[in-house]
Amino acid sequence: MTTEVKASHILVKTEEEAQKLYDEIKNGASFADTAKAYSLCPSGRAGGDLGYFGRGMMVKPFEDAAFDMEVGEVSKPVQTQFGWHLIQLTGKK
């Protein structure tokens, strides 16, 4: 059973912007470079890397999406009270 996941994310204000960036990443843009250029979260400077986290450490919609993903997958836009996120799962342990 997975107890922790490692993820990167991009945080933006609107669903439209998140969808635009999702489409660019799906068409070959680097997730990390996109995070550095667009993410409103301080983690953007590190390519969006959030490191490993367990259940109960992130807001529920974000956590649910991250724990349901496979390593290497990029989520469709996920809404939280902070804005819209794209999540890239980079590890599980």
Secondary structure as UniProt FT lines:
FT   STRAND          4..12
FT   HELIX           15..26
FT   TURN            27..28
FT   HELIX           31..38
FT   HELIX           42..46
FT   TURN            47..48
FT   STRAND          49..54
FT   TURN            55..56
FT   HELIX           60..67
FT   TURN            71..72
FT   STRAND          78..80
FT   TURN            81..82
FT   STRAND          83..92
//
